[in-house]
Amino acid sequence: MAKRSSSKNVGDLHRLLGELVLLRGHEPCTPTTLARKFGVSEKTIRRDIKKLSGTGFPVKFDRATARYRVESGTFLPAVQLTLDEALALIVICEDVAGRGQVSLLDPALGAMTKIESLLPQALRDELATVMDFVEVRLARSGGSGAESGHFATLRDAIVTQTVLRCQYRSLRGESPERSFEFEPYALWYGVRAWYVIGKHRRRGEVRALKLRRFLRIDRTATRFTRPRDFSVEAHLGNAWQMIRGSTEYDVELHFDAEFAETICETLWHKTQRVERLADGSALVKFRVAGLDEIVWWVLSMGGHCRVLAPRELADRVSKEAEAIRAKHSPPAKPRRKT
């Protein structure tokens, strides 16, 4: 009985500390929201508020905002952040993680709430005003519950260097390939999705596999040793985005004056070199491993881009453009009989 009572006291203490953090944050804290957050009744929350007030933490109810809050300076020292530092953290946590633009970053919101609760009141007030006029929009990644479970399993296996037995669905929607053993080296987010990079034992090569395509991941009792020289940067090499081809190409593109400024404002690839021409157009050069990805990027530029080199890329762009033209051309009208 004493053990059960001790466990309950520890749980109550954790809840009270959690309530203190939230009460110093900027989110509305009512008995209803707190009860939902901590999985207890509103009666328990009111009792907690009374207990906090009685132990030296003056919790007050602000009728103007209809929320509880604890006075600034009553719990832990203020974090010494500048407005720019705090704004950067909030943008990353709330705009990027909170809106699902990069999946599986939900814990960032909890961390941000804790940090925010320690900021001086004046800084929090200033942040609340600035955040109304700052917004970041990225392509949403479309994560899933299964992906979240896979993320945790892979993260733990990377740390412990544990071999996994997996089933995976291929890109073309074919039937799942038979199970295989996999040595996970690193998690990587790119092109709207999370990937795990590691050694596919049956194929005998290092591959990047998309988390949402895993059908099953099971731990084994086997350990592996990650290569000391492995890094995500080295694995990707000069790939345009994530598919590294076996051959490297010196790509040279010409952009007309209408698109040149837009193209030159962005660093599209780490090897990028730009030469502005007198007529306002631009020559843009890259060193790229493989052409499978850059061909679609060139096509997305429409008629504003011309491939100067290599010939292989120009031919592939021309072939795909012709296929697009044929697919969108109106059907030929049948000839009238005379």
LOVEXPA-811861 format. One record per atom (N, C-alpha, C): x, y, z. Coordinates in steps of 0.1 Angstrom, whole numbers, padded with zeros to 4 digits, always signed. Atoms other than C-alpha are relative to their C-alpha. Layout:
XYZ/...
//
This chain:
+0008-0012+0000/+0000+0000+0000/+0009+0013+0000/-0009-0011+0000/+0029+0023+0008/+0006+0003-0013/-0007-0002+0014/+0045+0017-0026/-0010+0007-0009/+0010-0006+0009/+0012+0026-0044/-0001+0015+0004/+0002-0014-0004/+0009+0058-0023/+0012+0008-0005/-0012-0007+0005/+0045+0067-0032/+0000+0003-0015/+0001-0002+0014/+0039+0062-0069/-0010+0011-0004/+0010-0010+0002/+0008+0084-0067/+0006+0014+0003/-0006-0013-0003/+0028+0112-0050/+0010+0004-0011/-0010-0003+0011/+0055+0110-0077/-0008+0005-0012/+0009-0004+0011/+0027+0113-0104/-0006+0013+0002/+0006-0013-0003/+0011+0142-0086/+0011+0011-0001/-0011-0010+0001/+0045+0160-0084/+0003+0003-0014/-0002-0002+0014/+0051+0155-0121/-0011+0009-0006/+0011-0008+0006/+0017+0169-0129/+0001+0014+0005/-0001-0013-0006/+0022+0199-0106/+0011+0008-0007/-0011-0006+0008/+0055+0207-0123/-0004+0003-0014/+0004-0002+0014/+0040+0203-0157/-0010+0012-0001/+0009-0011-0001/+0012+0227-0147/+0007+0013+0002/-0008-0013-0002/+0037+0253-0135/+0006+0005-0013/-0006-0004+0013/+0054+0252-0169/-0010+0006-0009/+0010-0005+0009/+0022+0257-0188/-0006+0013+0005/+0006-0013-0005/+0009+0284-0165/+0009+0012-0003/-0009-0011+0003/+0040+0305-0173/+0001+0002-0015/+0000-0001+0014/+0035+0299-0210/-0010+0010-0006/+0009-0010+0006/+0014+0319-0235/-0013-0007-0004/+0012+0007+0004/-0012+0291-0242/-0011+0002+0011/+0010-0002-0010/-0046+0296-0225/-0001-0012+0009/+0000+0010-0010/-0047+0276-0192/-0013+0001+0008/+0012+0000-0007/-0082+0269-0180/-0001-0014+0007/+0002+0013-0006/-0094+0240-0158/-0003-0011-0011/+0004+0009+0010/-0108+0224-0189/+0013-0005-0008/-0011+0003+0008/-0076+0226-0210/+0011-0007+0008/-0009+0007-0009/-0054+0215-0181/-0004-0014+0003/+0005+0013-0003/-0076+0186-0172/+0002-0009-0012/-0002+0008+0013/-0075+0174-0209/+0015-0003-0002/-0015+0002+0002/-0037+0179-0210/+0005-0011+0009/-0006+0009-0009/-0030+0158-0179/-0009-0012+0003/+0008+0012-0001/-0058+0133-0181/-0006-0001+0014/+0007+0000-0013/-0075+0143-0148/-0012+0008+0000/+0012-0008+0000/-0107+0159-0137/+0002+0015+0003/-0001-0014-0003/-0113+0196-0135/+0001+0003+0015/-0001-0002-0014/-0118+0192-0098/+0014-0002+0005/-0014+0002-0004/-0083+0178-0095/+0009+0012-0004/-0008-0012+0005/-0069+0208-0115/-0003+0011+0010/+0003-0011-0010/-0087+0232-0091/+0007-0002+0013/-0007+0003-0012/-0072+0214-0062/+0015+0002-0001/-0015-0003+0003/-0037+0216-0078/+0003+0014+0001/-0002-0014+0000/-0041+0253-0083/+0000+0005+0014/+0001-0005-0014/-0050+0258-0047/+0013-0005+0007/-0012+0005-0007/-0020+0236-0036/+0012+0008-0005/-0011-0008+0005/+0004+0256-0058/+0000+0014+0006/+0001-0013-0007/-0009+0289-0044/+0004-0001+0014/-0003+0002-0014/-0005+0275-0009/+0015-0003+0003/-0015+0003-0002/+0032+0266-0014/+0009+0010-0006/-0009-0011+0004/+0045+0299-0026/+0000+0004-0015/+0001-0004+0014/+0035+0300-0063/-0013+0007-0002/+0013-0008+0001/+0009+0328-0066/-0007-0002-0014/+0008+0002+0012/-0014+0314-0093/-0012+0009+0000/+0011-0009+0000/-0040+0340-0103/-0009-0002-0013/+0009+0001+0012/-0070+0340-0126/-0002+0013-0006/+0001-0012+0008/-0069+0367-0152/-0014+0001-0007/+0013+0000+0006/-0105+0376-0159/-0001+0006-0014/+0000-0006+0013/-0096+0397-0189/+0003-0010-0011/-0003+0010+0010/-0081+0367-0207/-0006-0014+0003/+0007+0012-0005/-0101+0340-0188/+0010-0012+0000/-0010+0011-0001/-0070+0320-0180/+0007+0001+0014/-0008+0000-0012/-0049+0310-0150/+0015+0003-0005/-0014-0002+0003/-0013+0321-0149/+0008+0002+0013/-0008-0002-0011/+0016+0322-0124/+0009+0012-0002/-0007-0012+0001/+0034+0354-0117/+0015-0003-0005/-0013+0001+0006/+0067+0359-0137/+0010+0001+0012/-0011-0001-0010/+0099+0353-0116/-0002-0009+0012/+0003+0009-0012/+0083+0327-0092/+0005-0014-0002/-0004+0014+0003/+0097+0296-0109/+0011-0001-0010/-0012+0001+0008/+0132+0291-0122/+0004+0013-0006/-0005-0013+0006/+0154+0319-0136/-0004+0002-0014/+0004-0003+0013/+0145+0336-0168/+0011-0005-0010/-0010+0004+0010/+0163+0322-0199/+0004+0013-0008/-0004-0013+0006/+0184+0350-0214/+0001-0002-0015/+0001+0001+0014/+0173+0349-0250/-0003+0014-0005/+0004-0013+0007/+0172+0379-0274/-0013-0003-0007/+0013+0001+0007/+0140+0386-0293/+0002-0008-0013/-0002+0008+0012/+0156+0372-0325/+0002-0015+0003/-0002+0014-0003/+0167+0340-0308/-0013-0007+0004/+0013+0006-0004/+0133+0334-0292/-0009-0001-0012/+0009+0000+0012/+0115+0343-0325/+0004-0012-0009/-0005+0011+0008/+0137+0318-0344/-0005-0014+0005/+0004+0013-0007/+0129+0290-0319/-0015-0002-0002/+0014+0001+0001/+0092+0297-0320/-0004-0003-0015/+0003+0003+0014/+0091+0298-0358/+0002-0014-0004/-0003+0014+0002/+0108+0265-0360/-0009-0010+0006/+0009+0009-0007/+0087+0248-0334/-0014+0001-0003/+0015-0002+0003/+0053+0263-0341/-0004+0000-0014/+0004-0001+0014/+0053+0271-0378/+0004-0012-0007/-0005+0011+0008/+0074+0242-0390/-0005-0013+0006/+0004+0013-0007/+0068+0214-0364/-0015+0000+0003/+0014+0000-0005/+0034+0225-0351/-0010-0001-0011/+0009+0001+0011/+0018+0227-0385/+0002-0012-0009/-0002+0012+0008/+0030+0194-0397/+0008+0001-0013/-0008-0002+0012/+0054+0208-0423/+0012-0009-0001/-0009+0010-0002/+0080+0185-0410/-0005-0010+0010/+0007+0009-0009/+0064+0154-0395/+0010-0005+0011/-0008+0006-0010/+0076+0137-0363/+0008+0009+0009/-0007-0010-0009/+0087+0169-0346/-0009+0006+0011/+0009-0005-0010/+0058+0172-0322/+0007+0003+0014/-0006-0003-0013/+0081+0170-0291/+0006+0015+0000/-0005-0014+0000/+0095+0204-0303/-0010+0010+0006/+0011-0009-0006/+0062+0220-0292/+0001+0000+0015/-0001+0001-0015/+0066+0207-0257/+0012+0007+0005/-0013-0006-0004/+0102+0219-0255/-0002+0016-0001/+0002-0015+0001/+0091+0254-0268/-0008+0005+0011/+0009-0005-0011/+0064+0257-0242/+0008+0001+0013/-0009-0001-0012/+0090+0250-0215/+0009+0012+0000/-0010-0011+0001/+0115+0275-0228/-0008+0013+0001/+0008-0012-0001/+0087+0301-0233/-0004+0004+0014/+0004-0003-0014/+0076+0297-0197/+0011+0007+0008/-0011-0005-0007/+0110+0308-0186/+0005+0014-0005/-0004-0013+0005/+0112+0340-0207/-0006+0011+0008/+0005-0012-0007/+0108+0374-0191/-0014+0004-0006/+0013-0003+0004/+0072+0386-0193/+0000+0010-0012/-0001-0010+0010/+0082+0416-0214/+0004-0006-0014/-0004+0007+0012/+0099+0394-0240/-0011-0008-0006/+0011+0008+0004/+0069+0371-0241/-0011+0009-0007/+0010-0009+0006/+0046+0400-0248/+0004+0005-0013/-0005-0005+0013/+0068+0413-0276/-0001-0011-0010/+0001+0012+0009/+0070+0378-0291/-0014-0002-0005/+0014+0002+0004/+0032+0375-0291/-0004+0010-0010/+0004-0010+0010/+0029+0407-0311/+0007-0003-0013/-0008+0003+0012/+0057+0398-0336/-0005-0012-0007/+0004+0012+0006/+0044+0363-0342/-0013+0001-0009/+0012-0002+0008/+0011+0376-0356/+0004+0004-0014/-0004-0005+0013/+0031+0389-0386/+0012-0008-0006/-0011+0009+0005/+0056+0360-0391/-0006-0013-0003/+0005+0013+0004/+0047+0328-0410/+0010-0007-0009/-0008+0008+0008/+0066+0300-0426/-0008-0011-0006/+0008+0010+0006/+0050+0278-0452/+0010-0009-0009/-0008+0010+0008/+0068+0246-0465/-0010-0010-0005/+0009+0011+0005/+0054+0216-0484/-0002-0009+0012/+0003+0009-0011/+0037+0194-0458/+0004-0014-0004/-0006+0013+0003/+0052+0160-0454/-0010-0012+0001/+0010+0011+0000/+0020+0140-0447/+0004-0012+0008/-0004+0012-0008/+0032+0118-0419/-0012-0008+0005/+0010+0009-0004/+0013+0089-0404/+0003-0005+0014/-0003+0006-0013/+0009+0072-0370/+0010-0012-0001/-0010+0011+0002/+0028+0041-0384/+0014+0006-0001/-0013-0006+0002/+0056+0064-0395/+0006+0004+0013/-0005-0005-0013/+0059+0078-0360/+0006-0012+0008/-0005+0012-0006/+0063+0043-0346/+0013-0005-0006/-0012+0004+0007/+0089+0034-0372/+0011+0009+0004/-0010-0010-0003/+0108+0066-0364/+0006-0003+0014/-0005+0003-0013/+0111+0057-0327/+0009-0013+0000/-0007+0013+0000/+0122+0021-0335/+0013+0002-0007/-0013-0002+0008/+0148+0032-0361/+0010+0008+0008/-0008-0008-0008/+0161+0059-0338/+0007-0008+0011/-0006+0008-0010/+0167+0034-0310/+0010-0010-0006/-0008+0010+0007/+0182+0009-0334/+0013+0006-0004/-0012-0007+0005/+0207+0035-0347/+0009+0002+0012/-0008-0002-0012/+0218+0043-0311/+0007-0013+0005/-0005+0012-0005/+0222+0007-0301/+0007-0009-0010/-0006+0008+0011/+0234-0005-0335/-0005-0014-0001/+0007+0013+0001/+0208-0032-0337/-0005-0003-0014/+0005+0004+0014/+0200-0051-0369/-0015-0002+0001/+0015+0001+0001/+0163-0049-0379/-0004-0010-0011/+0006+0008+0010/+0142-0073-0398/-0013+0007-0005/+0010-0009+0005/+0119-0054-0422/-0008-0006-0012/+0008+0001+0012/+0092-0055-0448/-0003+0013-0006/+0000-0013+0006/+0090-0027-0473/-0008+0000-0013/+0007-0001+0012/+0067-0015-0500/+0007+0008-0011/-0008-0007+0010/+0084-0005-0533/-0008+0012-0005/+0006-0012+0006/+0078+0027-0551/-0011-0002-0010/+0010+0002+0010/+0058+0012-0579/-0012-0008+0004/+0012+0007-0005/+0032-0004-0557/+0000-0015-0002/-0001+0014+0002/+0044-0039-0563/-0003-0007+0013/+0001+0007-0013/+0038-0066-0537/+0012+0002+0008/-0012-0003-0009/+0060-0061-0506/+0011-0010-0003/-0011+0010+0002/+0094-0076-0511/+0002-0008+0013/-0002+0009-0012/+0103-0105-0488/+0008+0007+0011/-0007-0006-0011/+0117-0096-0454/+0015+0000-0002/-0015-0001+0001/+0153-0085-0452/+0005+0006+0013/-0007-0006-0012/+0178-0075-0425/+0006+0013-0004/-0004-0013+0003/+0187-0039-0423/+0008+0006+0011/-0009-0006-0010/+0215-0020-0405/-0002+0015-0001/+0003-0014+0001/+0202+0016-0398/+0012+0008+0004/-0011-0009-0003/+0229+0043-0399/-0004+0014+0005/+0004-0014-0003/+0211+0076-0398/-0014+0003-0005/+0013-0005+0004/+0177+0093-0401/+0002+0013-0007/-0002-0012+0008/+0174+0120-0427/-0013+0005-0006/+0013-0006+0006/+0146+0144-0438/+0004+0007-0012/-0003-0007+0013/+0146+0155-0474/-0011-0003-0010/+0010+0001+0010/+0121+0161-0502/-0013-0005+0006/+0013+0002-0006/+0090+0161-0480/-0002-0013+0008/+0002+0012-0007/+0097+0129-0462/+0012-0004+0009/-0011+0005-0008/+0118+0111-0436/+0005-0013-0006/-0007+0011+0005/+0143+0085-0447/+0009-0006+0010/-0011+0006-0008/+0166+0060-0430/+0010-0005-0010/-0011+0004+0009/+0199+0054-0446/+0008-0011+0008/-0007+0011-0006/+0216+0021-0439/+0003-0011-0010/-0003+0011+0008/+0228-0012-0452/-0011-0010-0002/+0010+0010+0003/+0203-0035-0469/+0008-0013-0002/-0009+0011+0000/+0219-0068-0461/-0002-0009-0012/+0003+0010+0011/+0201-0089-0488/+0006+0006-0013/-0004-0007+0013/+0210-0063-0516/+0015+0003+0001/-0014-0002-0002/+0245-0058-0501/+0004+0014-0003/-0003-0014+0003/+0244-0020-0504/-0007+0009+0009/+0006-0010-0008/+0237+0012-0485/-0011+0007-0008/+0011-0006+0007/+0203+0026-0494/-0008+0009+0009/+0009-0009-0007/+0179+0053-0484/-0015-0005-0001/+0014+0006+0001/+0144+0039-0475/-0009+0010+0007/+0010-0010-0005/+0113+0061-0469/-0008-0007+0011/+0006+0005-0012/+0098+0056-0434/-0014-0005-0003/+0014+0003+0002/+0062+0056-0446/-0003-0012-0008/+0002+0011+0008/+0068+0027-0469/+0003-0013+0007/-0003+0012-0007/+0079+0003-0442/-0014-0006+0005/+0012+0007-0004/+0052-0023-0435/+0002-0006+0014/-0003+0006-0012/+0069-0039-0406/+0015+0001+0004/-0014-0001-0005/+0101-0034-0385/+0000-0008+0013/-0002+0007-0012/+0112-0059-0359/+0015+0000+0004/-0014+0000-0005/+0143-0058-0337/+0005-0015+0000/-0006+0013-0002/+0167-0087-0337/+0010+0000+0011/-0010+0000-0011/+0193-0098-0312/+0014+0002-0005/-0013-0002+0006/+0221-0091-0336/+0004+0015+0000/-0006-0013+0001/+0244-0061-0334/+0008+0002-0012/-0009-0003+0011/+0263-0044-0362/+0009+0012+0004/-0009-0011-0002/+0291-0019-0364/-0001+0010-0011/+0001-0010+0010/+0285+0013-0383/+0014+0005-0005/-0014-0004+0005/+0314+0023-0406/+0004+0014+0006/-0004-0012-0007/+0334+0050-0389/+0000+0012-0009/+0000-0011+0010/+0336+0071-0421/-0014+0003-0006/+0014-0003+0006/+0298+0071-0427/-0004+0013+0004/+0007-0013-0003/+0280+0104-0430/-0010+0001-0011/+0011-0002+0010/+0248+0114-0447/+0005+0008-0012/-0005-0009+0010/+0267+0141-0466/+0009-0008-0010/-0008+0008+0009/+0292+0116-0480/-0008-0010-0008/+0008+0009+0007/+0265+0091-0489/-0008+0007-0011/+0007-0006+0011/+0245+0116-0509/+0009+0006-0011/-0009-0005+0009/+0276+0130-0525/-0005+0012-0008/+0005-0011+0009/+0267+0153-0555/-0014-0004-0006/+0013+0003+0005/+0232+0138-0559/-0008+0014-0001/+0007-0012+0001/+0208+0165-0570/-0009+0003+0012/+0008-0001-0012/+0185+0158-0541/+0004-0012+0009/-0002+0012-0008/+0187+0122-0528/+0004-0013-0007/-0004+0012+0008/+0193+0097-0556/+0013+0003-0007/-0014-0002+0005/+0230+0095-0562/+0003-0010-0011/-0004+0009+0011/+0239+0081-0596/+0014-0004+0000/-0014+0005+0000/+0270+0062-0604/+0010+0009-0009/-0008-0009+0009/+0282+0088-0630/-0002+0014+0003/+0001-0015-0002/+0290+0125-0624/+0000+0007-0013/+0001-0008+0012/+0281+0151-0650/+0002+0014+0003/-0001-0015-0001/+0291+0187-0655/-0012+0006-0008/+0013-0005+0006/+0257+0203-0662/+0002+0015-0002/+0000-0014+0003/+0255+0237-0679/-0013+0004-0006/+0013-0005+0004/+0222+0255-0682/+0000+0015-0003/+0002-0014+0003/+0212+0288-0698/-0014+0004+0003/+0013-0006-0004/+0183+0308-0682/-0002+0013-0007/+0003-0013+0007/+0167+0337-0701/-0001+0011+0011/+0000-0011-0009/+0166+0371-0686/-0012+0001+0009/+0013+0000-0008/+0130+0367-0673/+0002-0009+0012/-0001+0009-0011/+0140+0338-0651/+0014+0001+0007/-0014+0000-0005/+0177+0345-0644/+0001+0005+0014/-0001-0006-0014/+0172+0367-0613/-0005-0010+0010/+0006+0009-0009/+0149+0342-0597/+0009-0012+0003/-0009+0011-0001/+0173+0313-0604/+0012+0003+0008/-0013-0003-0006/+0204+0331-0592/-0002+0004+0015/+0002-0003-0014/+0188+0341-0559/+0000-0012+0009/+0001+0012-0008/+0186+0305-0547/+0012-0009-0003/-0010+0010+0001/+0213+0280-0540/-0006-0014-0002/+0007+0013+0003/+0199+0249-0557/+0009-0012+0002/-0009+0011-0002/+0230+0227-0553/+0013+0005+0005/-0012-0005-0006/+0262+0229-0533/+0011+0003-0010/-0011-0003+0010/+0283+0229-0565/-0003+0011-0010/+0005-0010+0009/+0264+0257-0581/+0010+0012-0003/-0008-0012+0004/+0283+0284-0601/-0009+0008-0010/+0009-0008+0009/+0266+0313-0618/+0008+0011-0007/-0006-0011+0008/+0277+0337-0646/-0011+0008-0006/+0010-0009+0006/+0255+0367-0654/+0005+0005-0013/-0004-0005+0013/+0255+0377-0690/-0005+0014-0003/+0003-0014+0002/+0253+0412-0705/-0015+0002-0004/+0014-0002+0004/+0217+0406-0719/-0009-0003+0012/+0009+0003-0012/+0204+0398-0683/-0002-0015+0002/+0002+0015-0002/+0204+0360-0689/+0012-0005+0009/-0010+0006-0008/+0226+0336-0669/+0004-0014-0004/-0005+0014+0001/+0247+0305-0672/+0002-0005+0014/+0000+0006-0013/+0243+0282-0643/+0006-0014-0001/-0007+0013+0002/+0267+0252-0638/-0001-0008+0013/+0000+0009-0011/+0265+0222-0615/+0009-0013-0003/-0007+0013+0001/+0285+0190-0609/-0010-0010+0007/+0011+0008-0006/+0258+0163-0604/+0002-0015-0002/-0001+0015+0001/+0259+0126-0597/-0014-0006-0004/+0012+0005+0005/+0232+0112-0619/-0009+0010-0005/+0008-0010+0007/+0206+0128-0641/-0015-0002+0003/+0014+0004-0002/+0173+0111-0629/-0008+0011+0007/+0007-0010-0008/+0164+0140-0605/+0000+0014-0007/-0001-0014+0006/+0177+0171-0623/-0008+0001-0013/+0007-0001+0012/+0159+0162-0655/-0014+0006+0002/+0014-0005-0003/+0125+0169-0638/+0001+0015+0005/-0001-0014-0004/+0138+0202-0623/+0002+0008-0012/-0002-0008+0012/+0149+0214-0657/-0014+0001-0007/+0013-0001+0006/+0115+0205-0671/-0010+0010+0007/+0009-0009-0008/+0098+0225-0643/+0002+0014-0004/-0003-0014+0004/+0115+0256-0657/-0006+0004-0014/+0006-0003+0013/+0096+0253-0690/+0010+0005-0010/-0008-0006+0011/+0109+0273-0719/+0010+0010+0004/-0010-0010-0005/+0130+0295-0697/+0014-0005+0001/-0013+0006-0002/+0158+0270-0695/+0004-0008-0012/-0005+0008+0011/+0180+0255-0722/+0013-0008+0005/-0011+0008-0004/+0204+0226-0716/+0012+0001-0010/-0012-0001+0009/+0239+0233-0730/+0009-0012+0001/-0008+0012-0002/+0256+0202-0715/-0005-0007+0013/-0005+0009+0010/+0257+0173-0712/-0011-0004-0010/+0009+0003+0010/+0241+0160-0743/-0010-0010+0005/+0010+0010-0005/+0225+0131-0724/-0011+0007+0007/+0010-0007-0007/+0206+0155-0702/-0010+0007-0010/+0008-0007+0011/+0194+0176-0733/-0009-0010-0007/+0008+0010+0007/+0182+0144-0750/-0012-0005+0009/+0010+0005-0009/+0163+0132-0719/-0011+0011+0002/+0010-0011-0001/+0146+0166-0714/-0008+0001-0013/+0008-0001+0013/+0136+0167-0751/-0010-0012-0001/+0009+0011+0001/+0122+0132-0749/-0012+0001+0009/+0011-0001-0009/+0101+0139-0718/-0009+0011-0004/+0009-0011+0004/+0089+0172-0732/-0009-0004-0012/+0008+0005+0012/+0078+0155-0764/-0012-0009+0005/+0010+0009-0005/+0059+0129-0743/-0011+0008+0007/+0010-0009-0007/+0042+0157-0723/-0008+0007-0011/+0007-0006+0011/+0033+0175-0756/-0010-0009-0006/+0009+0010+0006/+0018+0143-0770/-0012-0003+0008/+0011+0004-0009/-0003+0136-0739/-0010+0011+0001/+0010-0011-0001/-0018+0171-0739/-0005+0006-0013/+0004-0005+0013/-0023+0176-0776/-0015-0005-0002/+0014+0005+0003/-0060+0174-0787/+0000-0012-0010/+0000+0011+0010/-0069+0142-0805/-0003+0004-0014/+0001-0003+0014/-0067+0143-0842/-0015-0002-0004/+0014+0001+0004/-0101+0150-0858/-0001-0010-0012/+0001+0009+0011/-0113+0122-0882/-0003+0008-0013/+0002-0007+0013/-0112+0132-0919/-0014-0003-0005/+0014+0002+0006/-0146+0137-0936/+0001-0007-0013/+0000+0007+0013/-0154+0114-0964/-0006+0010-0010/+0005-0009+0011/-0158+0132-0997/-0008-0008-0010/
//
